[in-house]
Amino acid sequence: MNKMGGNGRARVPMKKRLTPLPEPELRAILRAADDIIAQGGRTTLAKILKGSKEQKLLELGLDQNPSYGYFKDLTLEQIMDKVDQMIRTDFLETEMRGKYPLIVFTSRGWVIERERRAGEFLQEWDRWLENNVTPLSMEYLKERNRGVIFLFLYKILCSRDKKYIPFLALWERIDFKKVQAEIRHVIQALQQSDDMDDAGWERLLAERAQSLIIRVQDPILMACQSCESPFILDETNPEYYTSDGLRFPDKCSNCMEGLHYHR
């Protein structure tokens, strides 16, 4: 299921005066929103972040969200202001579903949350491997969002670490054909990695990125911090995916080329 907004509108580039929230806060709000996308509104999101003991939240298990209580020392009004800033800076938006406006990801918000989810899967595998835990089944990965799953595979590939092969083999047995094919590609690449030089490995990563990093539904417009012109972020560019998470460029290609030229 695609959990982003699907209205097909072109996004308005973020104005320089509209500064996004600090990255830890931004990621915490996106994580809190993830459990209520297209199901809850601004107030519910703020209550999760506040750590509300409201019965409805507890019944829905929203107190298990990793961002539950992240802003426990703020008032609900202050938290709502932060949620609204996420909307103004184009990380979240509201859509009418029936009578109520519900929170959904924008393309910009989704690529950040997609990267975080993929990173969480990798961290979970690392913990299992460190503790010699073998999962009984990989069914929990089946029918997940395809963009998240493929990005997870890309992260495994980027590690160039054969330790993941046994888990990949278990996973391959139970998933759908398209996912199985990509899993096989990753297994084969890891098995052959010792015989490849760094240049060959980088070419392989670039090639697999074309299949494993899926373009989001709507274009992501950015505002260049040098010339202030809007430019479209190519979120399939593997250079933007670092060990610390997704990195957004702050300059358009023309300004970047000019910067390199003057150097």
Order of alpha helices (4+ residues) and beta strands (2+ residues): alpha-alpha-alpha-alpha-beta-beta-alpha-alpha-alpha-alpha-alpha-beta-beta-beta-beta-alpha
